[in-house]
């Protein structure tokens, strides 16, 4: 699981968003980035988390943050998730798990007594120079924005 910690340089990444546009960490140089990983688009917990970030999006912008979500869902699923919930930020369709693995958020999980490998719900706050400012591994889906903005 995740070995990245506060003070580490964020891994350079390049992946396609929901519209097939290439998104790179370098695109966010000079800006703060909230990079949130979530298990699966349109599931209850992920929807609550994404909508909480959406509802507070202007607060993020006002504090100089961009927001970017990542899951292993296909671009079409990400498009549907955005359209259904009116999400104002891009979502990476990281089907090959390159970004997910680079940030170390793939690993064993337990759900309803079953153990399996999957994406852990983790958020990284990355500063203007690409350094990890905070790692939130105990995400509260209904109040995630306040966890981030309380920095």
C-alpha positions as CSV (number, residue, x, y, z in Angstrom):
1,X,0.0,0.0,0.0
2,X,0.8,3.7,0.0
3,X,4.4,4.5,0.9
4,X,4.1,8.2,-0.2
5,X,4.1,10.7,2.7
6,X,4.1,14.4,3.4
7,X,7.2,16.0,1.9
8,X,7.6,13.5,-0.9
9,X,7.7,14.6,-4.5
10,X,4.4,13.6,-6.1
11,X,4.9,11.0,-8.9
12,X,4.8,12.4,-12.3
13,X,1.8,11.0,-14.1
14,X,0.1,11.2,-17.4
15,X,-3.3,9.7,-18.1
16,X,-6.5,10.3,-20.1
17,X,-9.5,12.1,-18.6
18,X,-13.1,11.3,-19.3
19,X,-12.9,13.0,-22.7
20,X,-9.7,11.4,-23.8
21,X,-7.6,14.5,-23.1
22,X,-4.1,13.9,-21.7
23,X,-3.7,15.2,-18.1
24,X,-0.2,15.4,-16.5
25,X,1.0,16.5,-13.1
26,X,3.0,19.2,-14.9
27,X,-0.3,20.8,-16.0
28,X,-0.8,21.8,-12.4
29,X,2.6,23.3,-11.8
30,X,2.1,26.6,-9.9
31,X,-1.2,25.5,-8.5
32,X,-2.3,23.4,-5.6
33,X,-3.9,20.1,-6.5
34,X,-6.4,17.9,-4.6
35,X,-5.9,14.5,-6.2
36,X,-8.5,12.1,-4.9
37,X,-8.6,8.4,-5.6
38,X,-11.9,6.5,-5.4
39,X,-12.9,2.9,-5.9
40,X,-15.7,3.1,-8.4
41,X,-17.7,5.7,-10.2
42,X,-21.4,6.0,-9.4
43,X,-21.3,3.8,-6.2
44,X,-22.9,5.3,-3.1
45,X,-19.7,6.3,-1.2
46,X,-17.9,7.6,-4.3
47,X,-21.0,9.6,-5.3
48,X,-21.2,11.1,-1.8
49,X,-17.5,12.1,-1.8
50,X,-17.6,13.5,-5.4
51,X,-20.8,15.5,-4.7
52,X,-19.3,16.9,-1.4
53,X,-16.2,18.1,-3.4
54,X,-18.6,19.5,-6.1
55,X,-20.6,21.4,-3.5
56,X,-17.5,23.0,-2.2
57,X,-15.7,23.5,-5.5
58,X,-15.8,27.3,-5.3
59,X,-14.1,27.2,-1.9
60,X,-11.3,25.1,-3.5
61,X,-10.9,27.5,-6.3
62,X,-10.9,30.5,-4.0
63,X,-8.0,28.9,-2.0
64,X,-6.1,28.2,-5.2
65,X,-6.8,24.4,-5.5
66,X,-7.6,22.4,-8.6
67,X,-9.5,19.2,-8.1
68,X,-8.8,15.9,-10.0
69,X,-10.4,12.5,-9.4
70,X,-8.9,9.1,-10.3
71,X,-10.4,5.6,-10.6
72,X,-9.8,2.6,-12.9
73,X,-13.2,3.2,-14.5
74,X,-13.4,3.5,-18.3
75,X,-13.8,7.0,-19.8
76,X,-17.5,6.4,-20.6
77,X,-18.2,5.5,-17.0
78,X,-16.4,8.7,-15.9
79,X,-18.4,10.8,-18.4
80,X,-21.7,9.3,-17.0
81,X,-20.5,10.0,-13.4
82,X,-19.8,13.6,-14.3
83,X,-23.0,14.2,-16.2
84,X,-25.3,12.5,-13.6
85,X,-23.7,14.5,-10.7
86,X,-22.8,17.7,-12.5
87,X,-19.2,17.4,-11.4
88,X,-17.1,20.5,-12.3
89,X,-13.7,18.8,-12.3
90,X,-12.1,16.2,-14.5
91,X,-11.8,12.5,-13.7
92,X,-9.0,10.3,-15.0
93,X,-9.9,7.0,-16.5
94,X,-6.9,5.1,-15.2
95,X,-7.8,1.7,-16.6
96,X,-4.2,0.5,-16.8
97,X,-3.7,1.7,-13.1
98,X,-0.5,3.5,-13.9
99,X,-1.5,6.6,-11.7
100,X,-3.1,4.4,-9.1
101,X,0.0,2.2,-8.8
102,X,2.4,5.3,-8.9
103,X,0.6,6.7,-5.8
104,X,0.4,3.3,-4.1
105,X,-3.4,3.2,-3.6
106,X,-4.0,-0.3,-5.0
107,X,-4.0,-3.1,-2.5
108,X,-5.9,-5.6,-0.4
109,X,-9.3,-4.5,0.9
110,X,-12.1,-6.0,2.9
111,X,-15.7,-5.4,2.1
112,X,-18.6,-7.3,3.6
113,X,-16.3,-10.1,4.8
114,X,-14.7,-10.5,1.4
115,X,-11.0,-9.8,0.8
116,X,-9.9,-8.5,-2.6
117,X,-7.5,-6.1,-4.3
118,X,-8.9,-2.7,-5.2
119,X,-8.4,1.1,-5.0
120,X,-8.2,2.6,-1.5
121,X,-10.0,5.9,-1.0
122,X,-7.0,8.2,-0.4
123,X,-6.6,11.9,-1.2
124,X,-3.3,13.7,-1.8
125,X,-2.9,17.4,-1.5
126,X,0.0,18.5,-3.7
127,X,1.5,22.0,-3.5
128,X,2.5,24.3,-6.3
129,X,6.0,22.7,-6.6
130,X,4.6,19.1,-6.9
131,X,5.4,18.2,-3.2
132,X,2.8,16.2,-1.2
133,X,1.5,18.5,1.5
134,X,-1.0,16.1,3.0
135,X,-2.2,12.5,2.6
136,X,-5.8,11.8,3.8
137,X,-6.3,8.1,4.1
138,X,-9.4,8.2,6.4
139,X,-11.7,10.0,4.0
140,X,-15.1,11.0,5.4
141,X,-17.2,10.8,2.2
142,X,-19.9,13.2,3.4
143,X,-17.5,15.9,4.7
144,X,-14.3,15.3,2.7
145,X,-14.1,19.0,1.6
146,X,-13.9,20.2,5.2
147,X,-11.1,17.6,5.8
148,X,-9.1,19.2,3.0
149,X,-10.0,22.8,3.5
150,X,-9.2,22.7,7.3
151,X,-5.4,22.8,6.4
